[in-house]
Amino acid sequence: MLADIRAGTVDALICWHVDRLTRTPRELEDVIDLADRHGLALATVTGEVNLQTPTGRLVARQLGAVARHESEHKGQRQHTQIQQSAANGKQGSGSKRPYGYAPSYQVISTAGEKVRRRIIDVALDSVEAPIVAECARRVLAGESIASITRDLNDRGILTSEGCRWNRTTLRREPCSAGVSGRR
């Protein structure tokens, strides 16, 4: 898009709000410079922001700074929540279940047939955990990931998402933060 503005094929930008255009003040300055050089018009759902006037640039910069602050603050809150969950031995929300572990759920709400739940604890799965240990032993003994992958698939052992194993998944799974004890 920026290349098209520089080439003169685009002379206007439309976005939901200035803070959705970019959350990086440095990138916003690039857009402001392009607006100044190429007469770029900026329109948002909430109205136009004239980047060719000092007041319009001020408004855009303030909105961008507030958006950047909120983005950084949100990241900090998420990081703190992940650290607290890890310290309490809980799995982070939103991630897939690591192979070898079984979650315990708490029902949050029910709406008709739909049940919302959240993971409250994760413990070793009595069937999968020995398979993880076996795979780790085999890798440490020098067996190839491809050989182990074939064996797991031949035995009908599926991933935590119910899929067949592939080399990438098998290589990544034992090294994941949740399985390897770093999380």
C-alpha positions in Angstrom: 0.0 0.0 0.0 2.8 2.4 0.9 4.5 1.6 -2.4 1.3 2.4 -4.3 1.0 5.7 -2.4 4.6 6.6 -3.4 3.9 5.6 -7.0 0.8 7.8 -7.1 -1.7 5.1 -7.8 -3.3 5.6 -4.3 -4.3 9.0 -3.1 -6.6 8.2 -0.2 -6.7 5.7 2.7 -9.8 4.6 4.5 -9.6 2.8 7.8 -11.9 2.1 10.8 -10.0 4.5 13.1 -6.5 6.1 13.0 -5.4 3.7 15.8 -6.3 0.8 13.5 -4.1 2.1 10.7 -1.0 1.5 12.8 -0.1 1.1 16.4 3.5 2.1 15.9 4.3 5.9 16.1 7.2 5.3 13.7 4.9 3.9 11.0 2.4 6.7 11.6 5.2 9.2 10.9 5.8 7.4 7.6 2.2 7.8 6.6 2.2 11.5 7.7 5.3 12.1 5.6 3.6 10.4 2.6 0.5 12.5 3.1 2.6 15.6 3.1 4.5 14.7 0.0 1.7 13.1 -2.1 -1.4 14.9 -0.8 -2.7 11.7 0.7 -6.3 11.9 2.1 -7.2 9.8 5.2 -10.8 9.0 6.1 -12.0 7.0 9.0 -15.4 5.7 10.0 -15.5 8.4 12.6 -14.6 11.1 10.2 -11.7 12.6 8.2 -8.3 13.3 9.7 -6.4 15.9 7.6 -2.8 14.8 7.7 -1.8 17.9 5.8 -2.6 20.3 8.6 -0.7 20.7 11.9 -4.0 20.0 13.9 -4.8 16.9 11.9 -1.3 15.5 12.4 -1.5 16.3 16.1 -4.8 14.4 16.4 -3.4 11.5 14.5 -0.2 11.4 16.7 -2.2 11.6 19.9 -4.5 8.8 18.8 -1.5 6.7 17.7 0.2 7.3 21.1 -2.8 6.3 23.0 -3.2 3.1 20.9 0.4 2.3 21.4 0.1 2.7 25.1 -3.0 0.4 25.2 -1.3 -2.2 23.1 1.8 -2.2 25.4 -0.4 -2.2 28.5 -2.5 -5.2 27.2 0.7 -7.1 26.4 1.9 -6.5 29.9 -1.4 -7.7 31.4 -1.3 -10.8 29.2 2.4 -11.5 30.2 1.5 -11.2 33.9 -1.4 -13.5 33.5 0.7 -16.1 31.8 3.4 -15.8 34.4 0.9 -16.2 37.2 -0.7 -19.3 35.5 2.7 -20.8 35.1 3.6 -20.2 38.7 0.4 -21.9 39.7 1.0 -24.9 37.4 -1.8 -24.0 35.1 -1.9 -24.0 31.3 -2.2 -20.6 29.6 -5.6 -19.9 28.2 -6.1 -20.1 24.5 -3.4 -22.6 23.7 -3.9 -26.1 22.5 -3.6 -28.9 24.9 0.0 -30.2 25.0 0.3 -33.9 24.2 0.8 -35.9 27.4 -1.4 -33.7 29.6 -5.1 -33.9 30.5 -6.9 -30.7 31.4 -9.5 -30.2 34.1 -12.3 -27.9 33.2 -14.6 -25.5 35.1 -18.0 -24.7 33.4 -18.3 -20.9 33.1 -21.7 -20.7 31.6 -24.2 -22.5 29.5 -26.3 -21.0 26.8 -28.7 -23.5 25.3 -26.6 -26.4 24.0 -23.4 -24.4 24.1 -21.2 -24.8 27.2 -18.4 -22.4 27.9 -15.6 -23.8 30.0 -12.1 -22.9 31.0 -9.1 -25.0 31.9 -8.4 -24.8 35.6 -5.7 -27.4 35.9 -3.5 -29.7 33.8 -2.1 -33.0 34.9 -0.2 -35.8 33.3 -2.4 -38.0 31.1 -1.9 -41.7 32.0 -2.0 -42.9 28.4 -0.1 -40.1 26.6 2.6 -39.2 29.2 4.4 -42.5 28.8 4.4 -42.0 25.0 6.1 -38.6 25.4 8.7 -40.2 27.7 9.2 -43.0 25.2 9.7 -40.6 22.3 12.2 -38.5 24.3 14.2 -41.7 25.2 14.2 -42.8 21.5 15.4 -39.3 20.3 18.1 -39.2 23.0 19.2 -42.7 21.9 19.7 -41.4 18.4 16.6 -42.6 16.6 15.4 -40.3 13.8 12.2 -38.2 14.2 11.0 -39.7 10.9 11.3 -43.3 12.3 9.4 -42.4 15.5 6.8 -40.5 13.5 6.2 -43.6 11.3 6.0 -45.8 14.3 3.4 -43.6 16.1 1.3 -43.5 13.0 1.6 -47.2 12.4 0.4 -47.8 16.0 -2.6 -45.5 15.5 -1.4 -43.0 18.1 -2.9 -39.5 17.3 -1.8 -36.0 18.4 -3.7 -34.1 21.0 -5.8 -32.6 18.2 -6.7 -36.1 16.8 -4.4 -35.9 13.8 -1.6 -38.2 12.5 1.9 -37.3 13.5 4.3 -35.6 11.2 8.0 -34.8 11.7 7.4 -31.1 12.4 4.8 -31.8 15.1 6.8 -34.5 16.7 10.0 -32.4 16.8 8.1 -29.4 18.2 5.9 -31.2 20.8 8.5 -32.6 23.2 10.4 -29.3 23.0 7.4 -27.2 23.7 7.5 -25.1 26.9 4.6 -27.0 28.4 5.9 -30.5 27.8 9.6 -29.8 28.5 8.9 -28.2 31.9 9.9 -24.6 31.0 6.2 -23.6 31.4 
